[in-house]
């Protein structure tokens, strides 16, 4: 005299049907991984901007409203020229900027020159950029109360045209 509960036991074929494999894709782990990657990129992107330390001059001009991130050309106190984080010489400055901008003359170029640089060196750099056909050239400066970036990879605190 055996007793059988409802839904339990039964034939072998009914048990096989109850434990079929799920054939749907579970996207939750994929979404989790993508959100973590998004957060990592959002945190690291600001740290990957201009990394050449330059002691900028002070100005009272307000920062410019910008729509796209400009190209940065830095001139260090020793006269070396840097495009973003790559050192170039004056002869290769124009071709390098043209290649980076995709030959777009409307690309904004900000020149970050140390306040101890000679006027002649700054004019040479500005002339080379202008000669390459760029129309939107500006000089970067700091506001009087601001401090220079603490490390080489820090973003410049403010920018202003003169």
DSSP file (Angstrom, degrees, kcal/mol; ACC not computed):
  #  RESIDUE AA STRUCTURE BP1 BP2  ACC     N-H-->O    O-->H-N    N-H-->O    O-->H-N    TCO  KAPPA ALPHA  PHI   PSI    X-CA   Y-CA   Z-CA
    1    1 A X              0   0    0      0, 0.0     2,-0.3     0, 0.0     0, 0.0   0.000 360.0 360.0 360.0  88.5    0.0    0.0    0.0
    2    2 A X        -     0   0    0      2,-0.0     2,-0.4     0, 0.0     0, 0.0  -0.697 360.0-145.3 -97.5 152.7    2.0    2.9   -1.2
    3    3 A X        -     0   0    0     -2,-0.3     2,-0.5     2,-0.0     0, 0.0  -0.933   7.2-155.9-118.4 141.3    0.7    6.4   -1.3
    4    4 A X        -     0   0    0     -2,-0.4     2,-0.2     5,-0.0     5,-0.1  -0.966  10.2-140.1-122.3 127.9    1.6    9.0   -3.9
    5    5 A X    >   -     0   0    0     -2,-0.5     3,-1.4     1,-0.1     2,-0.1  -0.528  35.6 -93.9 -82.8 151.8    1.5   12.7   -3.3
    6    6 A X  T 3  S+     0   0    0      1,-0.3    -1,-0.1    -2,-0.2     3,-0.1  -0.425 109.0  12.0 -65.2 133.1    0.2   15.0   -6.1
    7    7 A X  T 3  S+     0   0    0      1,-0.3     2,-0.3    -2,-0.1    -1,-0.3   0.275 111.1  94.5  85.2 -11.5    3.0   16.3   -8.3
    8    8 A X  S <  S+     0   0    0     -3,-1.4    -1,-0.3     0, 0.0     2,-0.2  -0.742  80.9   1.9-109.3 159.1    5.6   14.0   -6.9
    9    9 A X  S    S+     0   0    0     -2,-0.3     2,-0.1    -3,-0.1    -5,-0.0  -0.443  71.6 133.4  71.8-137.8    6.7   10.6   -8.2
   10   10 A X        -     0   0    0     -2,-0.2    -1,-0.1     4,-0.1     2,-0.0  -0.317  64.0 -29.1  83.1-170.8    5.1    9.5  -11.4
   11   11 A X     >  -     0   0    0      1,-0.1     4,-1.2    -2,-0.1     3,-0.2  -0.262  58.7-110.1 -78.9 166.5    6.8    8.1  -14.4
   12   12 A X  H  > S+     0   0    0      1,-0.2     4,-1.8     2,-0.2     3,-0.2   0.863 115.0  57.5 -64.1 -37.3   10.3    8.8  -15.5
   13   13 A X  H  > S+     0   0    0      1,-0.2     4,-1.6     2,-0.2    -1,-0.2   0.842 102.5  53.9 -67.1 -33.5    9.2   10.8  -18.6
   14   14 A X  H  > S+     0   0    0     -3,-0.2     4,-1.1     1,-0.2    -1,-0.2   0.844 107.2  52.1 -71.1 -29.9    7.2   13.3  -16.5
   15   15 A X  H  X S+     0   0    0     -4,-1.2     4,-1.0    -3,-0.2    -2,-0.2   0.886 107.0  52.6 -70.3 -38.2   10.3   14.0  -14.3
   16   16 A X  H  < S+     0   0    0     -4,-1.8     3,-0.5     1,-0.2    -2,-0.2   0.881 107.5  51.8 -64.7 -37.9   12.4   14.7  -17.4
   17   17 A X  H >< S+     0   0    0     -4,-1.6     3,-0.7     1,-0.2    -1,-0.2   0.822 104.7  57.1 -68.6 -30.3    9.8   17.2  -18.7
   18   18 A X  H 3< S+     0   0    0     -4,-1.1    -1,-0.2     1,-0.2    -2,-0.2   0.757 107.4  48.3 -72.7 -23.7    9.8   19.0  -15.4
   19   19 A X  T 3< S+     0   0    0     -4,-1.0    -1,-0.2    -3,-0.5     2,-0.1  -0.317  75.3 151.5-115.3  50.1   13.5   19.7  -15.5
   20   20 A X    <   -     0   0    0     -3,-0.7     2,-0.1     1,-0.1    -3,-0.1  -0.473  51.0-101.0 -76.1 151.7   14.1   21.1  -19.0
   21   21 A X        -     0   0    0     -2,-0.1     2,-0.4     1,-0.1    -1,-0.1  -0.440  32.5-115.7 -72.7 145.4   17.0   23.5  -19.6
   22   22 A X        -     0   0    0     -2,-0.1    -1,-0.1     1,-0.1     0, 0.0  -0.695  24.3-168.1 -81.3 130.9   16.2   27.2  -19.8
   23   23 A X        +     0   0    0     -2,-0.4     2,-0.3     2,-0.1    -1,-0.1   0.176  50.9 105.6-107.5  16.5   17.0   28.5  -23.3
   24   24 A X  S    S-     0   0    0      1,-0.0     2,-0.4     2,-0.0    -2,-0.1  -0.705  71.7-117.8 -96.6 150.4   16.8   32.2  -22.5
   25   25 A X        -     0   0    0     -2,-0.3     2,-0.8     2,-0.0    -2,-0.1  -0.731  18.5-140.8 -87.7 131.1   19.8   34.5  -22.2
   26   26 A X        -     0   0    0     -2,-0.4     4,-0.4     1,-0.1     3,-0.3  -0.830  20.5-179.6 -92.1 110.4   20.3   36.1  -18.8
   27   27 A X     >  +     0   0    0     -2,-0.8     4,-2.5     1,-0.2     5,-0.2   0.492  58.1  93.0 -90.9  -4.0   21.5   39.7  -19.5
   28   28 A X  H  > S+     0   0    0      1,-0.2     4,-2.3     2,-0.2    -1,-0.2   0.924  87.0  46.5 -59.2 -47.4   21.8   40.8  -15.9
   29   29 A X  H  > S+     0   0    0     -3,-0.3     4,-2.3     1,-0.2    -1,-0.2   0.893 112.4  52.3 -62.3 -36.2   25.6   39.8  -15.6
   30   30 A X  H  > S+     0   0    0     -4,-0.4     4,-2.3     2,-0.2    -2,-0.2   0.927 110.2  47.1 -63.2 -45.0   26.2   41.6  -18.9
   31   31 A X  H  X S+     0   0    0     -4,-2.5     4,-2.3     1,-0.2    -2,-0.2   0.895 110.5  53.4 -64.2 -40.1   24.5   44.8  -17.7
   32   32 A X  H  X S+     0   0    0     -4,-2.3     4,-2.0    -5,-0.2    -2,-0.2   0.925 110.1  46.8 -60.3 -45.5   26.4   44.6  -14.4
   33   33 A X  H  X S+     0   0    0     -4,-2.3     4,-2.3     1,-0.2    -2,-0.2   0.907 111.7  51.1 -64.2 -41.9   29.8   44.4  -16.2
   34   34 A X  H  X S+     0   0    0     -4,-2.3     4,-2.3     1,-0.2    -1,-0.2   0.890 109.2  50.4 -65.0 -39.1   28.9   47.2  -18.6
   35   35 A X  H  X S+     0   0    0     -4,-2.3     4,-2.2     2,-0.2    -1,-0.2   0.896 110.0  50.1 -66.2 -39.3   27.9   49.5  -15.7
   36   36 A X  H  X S+     0   0    0     -4,-2.0     4,-2.3     2,-0.2    -2,-0.2   0.924 111.5  48.6 -63.8 -43.4   31.2   48.8  -13.9
   37   37 A X  H  X S+     0   0    0     -4,-2.3     4,-2.5     1,-0.2     5,-0.2   0.897 109.4  53.2 -62.9 -40.0   33.1   49.6  -17.1
   38   38 A X  H  X S+     0   0    0     -4,-2.3     4,-2.2     1,-0.2    -1,-0.2   0.921 109.7  47.6 -60.6 -44.2   31.2   52.8  -17.5
   39   39 A X  H  X S+     0   0    0     -4,-2.2     4,-2.0     2,-0.2    -2,-0.2   0.908 110.5  52.1 -64.6 -41.8   32.0   53.9  -14.0
   40   40 A X  H  X S+     0   0    0     -4,-2.3     4,-2.2     1,-0.2    -2,-0.2   0.928 112.2  45.4 -60.8 -45.5   35.7   53.1  -14.5
   41   41 A X  H  X S+     0   0    0     -4,-2.5     4,-2.1     1,-0.2    -1,-0.2   0.872 110.8  53.4 -67.7 -35.9   35.9   55.1  -17.7
   42   42 A X  H  X S+     0   0    0     -4,-2.2     4,-0.6    -5,-0.2    -1,-0.2   0.857 113.0  44.4 -66.5 -33.7   34.0   58.0  -16.1
   43   43 A X  H  < S+     0   0    0     -4,-2.0     4,-0.3    -5,-0.2    -2,-0.2   0.887 119.0  40.5 -77.5 -39.5   36.5   58.1  -13.2
   44   44 A X  H >X S+     0   0    0     -4,-2.2     3,-0.7    -5,-0.2     4,-0.6   0.743  96.9  76.6 -84.8 -22.9   39.7   57.8  -15.3
   45   45 A X  H >< S+     0   0    0     -4,-2.1     3,-1.3     1,-0.2    -1,-0.2   0.900  93.3  50.3 -58.7 -45.5   38.8   60.0  -18.3
   46   46 A X  G >< S+     0   0    0     -4,-0.6     3,-0.8     1,-0.3    -1,-0.2   0.787 106.8  57.2 -64.8 -23.2   39.4   63.4  -16.5
   47   47 A X  G <4 S+     0   0    0     -3,-0.7    -1,-0.3    -4,-0.3    -2,-0.2   0.615  95.7  65.6 -80.2 -11.4   42.8   62.1  -15.3
   48   48 A X  G << S+     0   0    0     -3,-1.3    -1,-0.2    -4,-0.6    -2,-0.1   0.227  82.1  98.2 -96.0  14.2   43.9   61.5  -18.9
   49   49 A X  S <  S-     0   0    0     -3,-0.8   106,-0.1   104,-0.4    -3,-0.0   0.100  87.4 -15.1 -85.1-156.7   43.9   65.1  -20.0
   50   50 A X        +     0   0    0      1,-0.1    -1,-0.2   106,-0.0    35,-0.1  -0.120  58.2 176.8 -49.8 124.2   46.8   67.5  -20.2
   51   51 A X        +     0   0    0     33,-0.3     2,-0.7    -3,-0.1    -1,-0.1   0.228  42.8 104.6-118.5  14.2   49.8   66.1  -18.3
   52   52 A X        -     0   0    0     32,-0.3     2,-0.4   101,-0.1    23,-0.1  -0.863  69.0-132.1 -98.6 115.6   52.6   68.6  -18.9
   53   53 A X        +     0   0    0     -2,-0.7     2,-0.4    21,-0.1    99,-0.1  -0.518  35.5 167.2 -72.3 123.6   53.1   70.7  -15.8
   54   54 A X        -     0   0    0     -2,-0.4     2,-1.2    22,-0.1    95,-0.2  -0.999  38.5-129.2-135.8 136.6   53.3   74.4  -16.7
   55   55 A X        -     0   0    0     -2,-0.4    60,-2.5    93,-0.1    61,-0.2  -0.740  36.1-154.1 -86.7  96.8   53.2   77.4  -14.3
   56   56 A X  B     -A  114   0A   0     -2,-1.2    58,-0.1    58,-0.2    85,-0.1  -0.348  14.8-110.3 -74.7 149.7   50.5   79.5  -16.1
   57   57 A X        -     0   0    0     56,-0.5    85,-2.8    83,-0.4     2,-0.3  -0.369  35.9-109.6 -71.9 160.7   50.2   83.3  -15.7
   58   58 A X  E     +b  142   0B   0     83,-0.2     2,-0.3    -2,-0.1    85,-0.2  -0.653  39.2 171.6 -93.5 148.4   47.3   84.8  -13.7
   59   59 A X  E     -b  143   0B   0     83,-2.5    85,-0.7    -2,-0.3    82,-0.0  -0.981  37.1-139.9-150.6 158.1   44.4   86.7  -15.3
   60   60 A X        +     0   0    0     -2,-0.3     2,-0.1    83,-0.2    83,-0.1   0.396  65.9 118.6 -97.6   0.2   41.1   88.2  -14.2
   61   61 A X        -     0   0    0      1,-0.1    -2,-0.1    99,-0.0     3,-0.1  -0.422  69.7-113.7 -67.9 140.1   39.4   87.1  -17.5
   62   62 A X        -     0   0    0      1,-0.1    99,-0.3    -2,-0.1    -1,-0.1  -0.365  37.8 -92.5 -71.8 154.7   36.4   84.7  -16.9
   63   63 A X        -     0   0    0     97,-0.1    97,-0.2     1,-0.1     2,-0.2  -0.318  44.7-110.0 -64.1 150.4   36.7   81.2  -18.3
   64   64 A X        -     0   0    0     95,-1.1     2,-0.6    -3,-0.1    95,-0.1  -0.538  22.1-118.2 -81.3 146.3   35.3   80.5  -21.7
   65   65 A X        -     0   0    0     -2,-0.2     2,-0.3     2,-0.0    -1,-0.1  -0.763  40.8-166.2 -80.1 124.4   32.2   78.5  -22.3
   66   66 A X        -     0   0    0     -2,-0.6     3,-0.1     1,-0.1     0, 0.0  -0.872  29.1-171.5-119.6 148.2   33.3   75.5  -24.4
   67   67 A X  S    S+     0   0    0     -2,-0.3     2,-0.3     1,-0.3    -1,-0.1   0.724  79.0  25.6-103.7 -31.6   31.4   72.9  -26.4
   68   68 A X  S    S-     0   0    0      0, 0.0     2,-0.3     0, 0.0    -1,-0.3  -0.946  90.6 -97.4-131.6 153.3   34.2   70.6  -27.3
   69   69 A X        -     0   0    0     -2,-0.3    39,-0.1    -3,-0.1     2,-0.0  -0.538  45.7-136.3 -68.8 127.1   37.6   69.8  -25.6
   70   70 A X        -     0   0    0     -2,-0.3     2,-0.4     1,-0.1    39,-0.2  -0.272  18.2-100.9 -79.5 168.9   40.3   71.8  -27.3
   71   71 A X  E     -c  109   0C   0     37,-2.8    39,-3.1    -2,-0.0     2,-0.5  -0.734  38.1-141.1 -82.7 138.9   43.8   70.7  -28.3
   72   72 A X  E     -c  110   0C   0     -2,-0.4    12,-2.8    37,-0.2     2,-0.5  -0.900  17.0-172.4-108.0 131.3   46.4   71.8  -25.8
   73   73 A X  E     -cD 111  83C   0     37,-2.8    39,-3.3    -2,-0.5     2,-0.4  -0.990  13.9-163.7-116.7 121.1   49.9   73.0  -26.9
   74   74 A X  E     -cD 112  82C   0      8,-2.9     8,-2.7    -2,-0.5     2,-0.6  -0.873  10.7-161.5-110.1 138.3   52.2   73.5  -23.9
   75   75 A X  E     -cD 113  81C   0     37,-2.8    39,-2.0    -2,-0.4     6,-0.2  -0.963  16.9-151.4-118.2 112.8   55.4   75.5  -23.9
   76   76 A X    >   -     0   0    0      4,-2.3     3,-2.3    -2,-0.6   -22,-0.1  -0.295  31.2 -99.8 -80.0 166.2   57.6   74.6  -21.0
   77   77 A X  T 3  S+     0   0    0      1,-0.3    41,-0.2     2,-0.1    -1,-0.1   0.803 123.3  57.2 -57.7 -30.2   60.1   77.0  -19.4
   78   78 A X  T 3  S-     0   0    0      2,-0.1    -1,-0.3    39,-0.1    -2,-0.0   0.494 121.8-107.1 -80.2  -0.7   63.0   75.4  -21.3
   79   79 A X    <   +     0   0    0     -3,-2.3    -2,-0.1     1,-0.3     2,-0.1   0.390  69.9 145.9  93.7  -2.5   61.2   76.1  -24.6
   80   80 A X        -     0   0    0     -5,-0.1    -4,-2.3     1,-0.1     2,-0.4  -0.428  41.1-137.9 -70.6 145.6   60.2   72.6  -25.4
   81   81 A X  E     -DE  75  88C   0      7,-0.9     7,-2.7    -6,-0.2     2,-0.4  -0.874  17.7-170.3-110.1 135.0   56.8   72.2  -27.1
   82   82 A X  E     -DE  74  87C   0     -8,-2.7    -8,-2.9    -2,-0.4     2,-0.6  -0.989  13.8-156.2-126.9 131.3   54.2   69.6  -26.2
   83   83 A X  E >  S-DE  73  86C   0      3,-3.0     3,-2.5    -2,-0.4     2,-0.6  -0.950  78.2 -44.8-105.3 116.3   51.0   68.6  -28.1
   84   84 A X  T 3  S-     0   0    0    -12,-2.8   -33,-0.3    -2,-0.6   -32,-0.3  -0.515 127.6 -26.7  55.5-107.3   48.7   67.1  -25.5
   85   85 A X  T 3  S+     0   0    0     -2,-0.6     2,-0.5   -35,-0.1    -1,-0.3   0.113 119.5  96.5-119.8  20.7   51.3   64.8  -23.8
   86   86 A X  E <   -E   83   0C   0     -3,-2.5    -3,-3.0   -34,-0.0     2,-0.3  -0.946  69.0-132.4-116.3 128.2   53.8   64.3  -26.7
   87   87 A X  E     +E   82   0C   0     -2,-0.5     2,-0.3    -5,-0.3    -5,-0.3  -0.615  33.4 170.4 -79.1 134.2   56.9   66.4  -27.1
   88   88 A X  E     -E   81   0C   0     -7,-2.7    -7,-0.9    -2,-0.3     2,-0.2  -0.896  29.4-119.6-134.1 163.6   57.4   67.8  -30.6
   89   89 A X    >>  -     0   0    0     -2,-0.3     3,-0.8    -9,-0.1     4,-0.7  -0.616  37.0-101.0 -99.7 170.4   59.7   70.4  -32.2
   90   90 A X  H >> S+     0   0    0      1,-0.3     3,-0.6    -2,-0.2     4,-0.6   0.823 119.5  56.9 -60.8 -33.8   58.6   73.6  -33.9
   91   91 A X  H 34 S+     0   0    0      1,-0.2     4,-0.4     2,-0.1    -1,-0.3   0.827 113.2  38.7 -69.1 -31.6   59.0   72.1  -37.4
   92   92 A X  H <> S+     0   0    0     -3,-0.8     4,-1.8     1,-0.1    -1,-0.2   0.388  92.1  91.3 -99.9   3.6   56.6   69.2  -36.7
   93   93 A X  H <X S+     0   0    0     -4,-0.7     4,-2.4    -3,-0.6     5,-0.2   0.952  87.2  45.9 -63.4 -50.8   54.1   71.1  -34.6
   94   94 A X  H  X S+     0   0    0     -4,-0.6     4,-2.4     1,-0.2     5,-0.2   0.932 114.2  46.3 -62.9 -48.6   51.8   72.1  -37.5
   95   95 A X  H  > S+     0   0    0     -4,-0.4     4,-2.3     1,-0.2    -1,-0.2   0.887 112.7  51.8 -62.1 -35.9   51.7   68.6  -39.2
   96   96 A X  H  X S+     0   0    0     -4,-1.8     4,-2.3     2,-0.2    -2,-0.2   0.934 111.8  45.3 -65.2 -45.8   51.0   67.0  -35.8
   97   97 A X  H  X S+     0   0    0     -4,-2.4     4,-2.5     1,-0.2     6,-0.2   0.895 112.8  51.4 -64.4 -40.1   48.1   69.4  -35.0
   98   98 A X  H  X>S+     0   0    0     -4,-2.4     5,-2.6    -5,-0.2     4,-0.7   0.901 111.3  47.8 -63.1 -41.1   46.7   68.9  -38.5
   99   99 A X  H  <5S+     0   0    0     -4,-2.3     3,-0.5    -5,-0.2    -2,-0.2   0.912 113.3  47.0 -67.2 -42.5   46.8   65.1  -38.1
  100  100 A X  H  <5S+     0   0    0     -4,-2.3    -2,-0.2     1,-0.2    -1,-0.2   0.905 115.4  45.0 -66.3 -41.4   45.2   65.2  -34.6
  101  101 A X  H  <5S-     0   0    0     -4,-2.5     3,-0.2    -5,-0.2    -1,-0.2   0.555 110.4-118.1 -81.8  -6.3   42.4   67.5  -35.7
  102  102 A X  T  <5 -     0   0    0     -4,-0.7    -3,-0.2    -3,-0.5    -4,-0.1   0.845  67.6 -63.3  71.7  32.7   41.7   65.7  -38.9
  103  103 A X  S   <S+     0   0    0     -5,-2.6     2,-0.7    -6,-0.2    -1,-0.2   0.806  93.9 150.2  59.5  33.4   42.6   68.8  -40.9
  104  104 A X    >   -     0   0    0     -6,-0.2     3,-1.5    -3,-0.2    -1,-0.2  -0.861  33.2-165.6 -96.8 109.1   39.7   70.8  -39.3
  105  105 A X  T 3  S+     0   0    0     -2,-0.7    30,-2.2     1,-0.3    31,-0.6   0.644  84.7  66.7 -70.7 -12.1   40.7   74.5  -39.1
  106  106 A X  T 3  S+     0   0    0     28,-0.2    -1,-0.3    29,-0.1     2,-0.2   0.464  72.3 117.9 -86.5  -1.1   37.8   75.1  -36.7
  107  107 A X    <   -     0   0    0     -3,-1.5    29,-0.6     1,-0.1     2,-0.3  -0.468  69.7-121.7 -66.2 132.7   39.4   73.0  -34.0
  108  108 A X  E     - f   0 136C   0     -2,-0.2   -37,-2.8   -39,-0.1     2,-0.5  -0.613  26.7-166.0 -78.9 134.6   40.1   75.1  -30.9
  109  109 A X  E     -cf  71 137C   0     27,-2.8    29,-2.6    -2,-0.3     2,-0.5  -0.985   1.7-163.5-122.7 121.6   43.8   75.1  -29.9
  110  110 A X  E     -cf  72 138C   0    -39,-3.1   -37,-2.8    -2,-0.5     2,-0.6  -0.916   8.8-149.1-106.6 129.1   44.8   76.5  -26.5
  111  111 A X  E     -cf  73 139C   0     27,-3.2    29,-2.6    -2,-0.5     2,-0.7  -0.863   6.9-163.4 -99.3 122.2   48.4   77.4  -25.9
  112  112 A X  E     +c   74   0C   0    -39,-3.3   -37,-2.8    -2,-0.6     2,-0.4  -0.900  16.2 177.9-106.8 103.8   49.6   76.9  -22.3
  113  113 A X  E     -c   75   0C   0     -2,-0.7   -56,-0.5    27,-0.4   -37,-0.2  -0.894  32.0-114.3-111.7 137.7   52.9   78.8  -21.8
  114  114 A X  B >   -A   56   0A   0    -39,-2.0     3,-1.9    -2,-0.4   -58,-0.2  -0.354  28.2-120.8 -62.4 145.9   54.8   79.0  -18.6
  115  115 A X  T 3  S+     0   0    0    -60,-2.5    -1,-0.1     1,-0.3   -59,-0.1   0.644 111.9  57.7 -68.9 -11.4   54.9   82.6  -17.3
  116  116 A X  T 3  S+     0   0    0    -61,-0.2    -1,-0.3     2,-0.1    -2,-0.1   0.452  81.2 117.1 -94.5  -0.7   58.7   82.6  -17.5
  117  117 A X  S <  S-     0   0    0     -3,-1.9     2,-0.2   -42,-0.1   -40,-0.1  -0.269  72.5-105.4 -65.2 151.9   58.8   81.8  -21.3
  118  118 A X     >  -     0   0    0    -41,-0.2     4,-1.7     1,-0.1     5,-0.2  -0.502  19.5-126.0 -76.6 149.3   60.2   84.4  -23.6
  119  119 A X  H  > S+     0   0    0      1,-0.2     4,-2.2     2,-0.2     5,-0.2   0.875 109.4  57.3 -60.3 -38.8   57.8   86.4  -25.8
  120  120 A X  H  > S+     0   0    0      1,-0.2     4,-2.1     2,-0.2    -1,-0.2   0.889 104.8  49.3 -62.3 -41.6   59.7   85.3  -28.9
  121  121 A X  H  > S+     0   0    0      1,-0.2     4,-2.1     2,-0.2    -1,-0.2   0.898 111.1  49.7 -66.7 -39.9   59.2   81.6  -28.3
  122  122 A X  H  X S+     0   0    0     -4,-1.7     4,-2.7     1,-0.2    -1,-0.2   0.893 110.3  50.6 -65.3 -39.5   55.5   82.1  -27.7
  123  123 A X  H  X S+     0   0    0     -4,-2.2     4,-2.6     2,-0.2    -2,-0.2   0.881 108.3  53.2 -66.0 -38.0   55.2   84.1  -30.9
  124  124 A X  H  X S+     0   0    0     -4,-2.1     4,-2.1     2,-0.2    -2,-0.2   0.933 112.0  44.5 -60.5 -45.7   57.0   81.3  -32.8
  125  125 A X  H  X S+     0   0    0     -4,-2.1     4,-2.2     2,-0.2    -2,-0.2   0.936 114.8  47.6 -65.9 -46.9   54.6   78.7  -31.5
  126  126 A X  H  X S+     0   0    0     -4,-2.7     4,-2.6     1,-0.2    -1,-0.2   0.886 112.2  51.2 -62.1 -38.5   51.5   80.9  -32.1
  127  127 A X  H  X S+     0   0    0     -4,-2.6     4,-2.7     2,-0.2    -1,-0.2   0.888 108.7  50.6 -65.2 -39.7   52.7   81.7  -35.6
  128  128 A X  H  X S+     0   0    0     -4,-2.1     4,-1.0     2,-0.2    -2,-0.2   0.899 112.8  46.4 -65.7 -39.6   53.3   78.0  -36.4
  129  129 A X  H  <>S+     0   0    0     -4,-2.2     5,-1.4     2,-0.2     3,-0.4   0.929 115.2  45.7 -68.1 -44.6   49.7   77.1  -35.3
  130  130 A X  H ><5S+     0   0    0     -4,-2.6     3,-1.7     1,-0.2    -2,-0.2   0.893 109.4  55.6 -64.0 -40.2   48.2   80.0  -37.2
  131  131 A X  H 3<5S+     0   0    0     -4,-2.7    -1,-0.2     1,-0.3    -2,-0.2   0.744  98.0  63.5 -64.7 -23.8   50.3   79.1  -40.3
  132  132 A X  T 3<5S-     0   0    0     -4,-1.0    -1,-0.3    -3,-0.4    -2,-0.2   0.537 123.7-103.7 -78.3  -5.6   48.8   75.6  -40.2
  133  133 A X  T < 5 +     0   0    0     -3,-1.7     2,-0.3     1,-0.3    -3,-0.2   0.497  69.1 148.8 100.6   4.1   45.4   77.2  -40.8
  134  134 A X      < -     0   0    0     -5,-1.4    -1,-0.3     1,-0.1   -28,-0.2  -0.565  23.6-174.4 -75.8 135.1   43.9   77.0  -37.4
  135  135 A X        +     0   0    0    -30,-2.2     2,-0.9    -2,-0.3    -1,-0.1   0.683  69.0  63.7-102.4 -23.1   41.4   79.9  -36.7
  136  136 A X  E     +f  108   0C   0    -31,-0.6   -27,-2.8   -29,-0.6     2,-0.4  -0.765  64.2 155.2-110.0  87.2   40.5   79.4  -33.1
  137  137 A X  E     +f  109   0C   0     -2,-0.9     2,-0.3   -29,-0.2   -27,-0.2  -0.936  12.4 171.0-114.8 132.5   43.8   79.9  -31.1
  138  138 A X  E     -f  110   0C   0    -29,-2.6   -27,-3.2    -2,-0.4     2,-0.4  -0.897  29.9-121.9-136.3 166.3   43.7   80.9  -27.4
  139  139 A X  E     -f  111   0C   0     -2,-0.3    21,-0.5   -29,-0.2     2,-0.3  -0.921  25.0-136.2-109.3 135.3   46.1   81.3  -24.5
  140  140 A X        +     0   0    0    -29,-2.6   -27,-0.4    -2,-0.4   -83,-0.4  -0.701  30.8 165.0 -90.8 142.3   45.4   79.5  -21.3
  141  141 A X        -     0   0    0     -2,-0.3     2,-0.3    17,-0.2   -83,-0.2  -0.945  30.8-116.0-147.8 166.4   45.8   81.2  -17.9
  142  142 A X  E     -b   58   0B   0    -85,-2.8   -83,-2.5    -2,-0.3     2,-0.2  -0.771  29.8-111.3-104.3 151.7   44.9   80.8  -14.3
  143  143 A X  E >   -b   59   0B   0     -2,-0.3     3,-1.7   -85,-0.2   -83,-0.2  -0.537  37.9-109.0 -73.5 150.3   42.5   82.9  -12.2
  144  144 A X  T 3  S+     0   0    0    -85,-0.7    -1,-0.1     1,-0.3   -84,-0.1   0.808 114.9  44.8 -55.5 -35.9   44.4   84.9   -9.5
  145  145 A X  T 3  S+     0   0    0      2,-0.1    -1,-0.3     0, 0.0     2,-0.1   0.506  94.6  99.2 -88.3  -2.5   43.1   82.9   -6.5
  146  146 A X    <   -     0   0    0     -3,-1.7     2,-0.3     1,-0.0    -4,-0.1  -0.418  65.3-132.5 -87.1 161.1   43.6   79.4   -8.1
  147  147 A X        -     0   0    0     -2,-0.1    10,-0.2     1,-0.1     3,-0.1  -0.815  27.4-103.2-108.2 150.3   46.4   77.0   -7.5
  148  148 A X        -     0   0    0     -2,-0.3   -93,-0.1     1,-0.1    -1,-0.1  -0.263  56.9 -74.3 -66.2 160.3   48.4   75.2  -10.2
  149  149 A X        -     0   0    0    -95,-0.2    -1,-0.1     1,-0.1     7,-0.1  -0.259  37.9-136.3 -56.9 140.6   47.6   71.5  -10.7
  150  150 A X  S    S+     0   0    0     -3,-0.1     2,-0.3     3,-0.0    -1,-0.1   0.820  82.5  21.2 -71.4 -31.7   49.0   69.3   -7.9
  151  151 A X  S >  S-     0   0    0      1,-0.0     3,-1.5     0, 0.0    -2,-0.0  -0.865  86.0-102.2-135.3 169.0   50.3   66.6  -10.3
  152  152 A X  T 3  S+     0   0    0     -2,-0.3    -3,-0.1     1,-0.3    -1,-0.0   0.804 116.8  51.1 -63.6 -31.3   51.3   66.3  -13.9
  153  153 A X  T 3  S+     0   0    0   -102,-0.1  -104,-0.4     2,-0.1    -1,-0.3   0.400  84.5 115.7 -88.2   4.0   48.1   64.5  -15.0
  154  154 A X  S <  S-     0   0    0     -3,-1.5     2,-0.2  -103,-0.1    -5,-0.1  -0.411  70.6-110.8 -77.3 150.6   45.7   67.0  -13.4
  155  155 A X        -     0   0    0      1,-0.1    -1,-0.1    -2,-0.1     2,-0.1  -0.517  38.8 -99.0 -76.1 142.9   43.4   69.1  -15.6
  156  156 A X        -     0   0    0     -2,-0.2    -1,-0.1     1,-0.1     3,-0.1  -0.404  31.0-131.5 -61.3 139.1   44.1   72.9  -15.8
  157  157 A X  S    S-     0   0    0    -10,-0.2     2,-0.3     1,-0.2    -1,-0.1   0.864  76.0  -7.4 -67.0 -37.2   41.8   74.7  -13.4
  158  158 A X        -     0   0    0    -17,-0.2     2,-0.4     2,-0.0   -17,-0.2  -0.990  57.6-148.8-156.1 160.1   40.6   77.4  -15.8
  159  159 A X        +     0   0    0     -2,-0.3   -95,-1.1   -19,-0.2     2,-0.3  -0.981  15.6 174.5-133.0 144.3   41.1   78.7  -19.3
  160  160 A X        -     0   0    0    -21,-0.5     2,-0.3    -2,-0.4   -21,-0.2  -0.995  24.0-128.5-148.0 146.7   40.7   82.2  -20.7
  161  161 A X              0   0    0     -2,-0.3   -23,-0.1   -99,-0.3   -21,-0.1  -0.668 360.0 360.0 -90.9 148.2   41.5   83.9  -24.1
  162  162 A X              0   0    0     -2,-0.3    -1,-0.1  -101,-0.0   -24,-0.1   0.310 360.0 360.0-120.1 360.0   43.5   87.1  -24.4
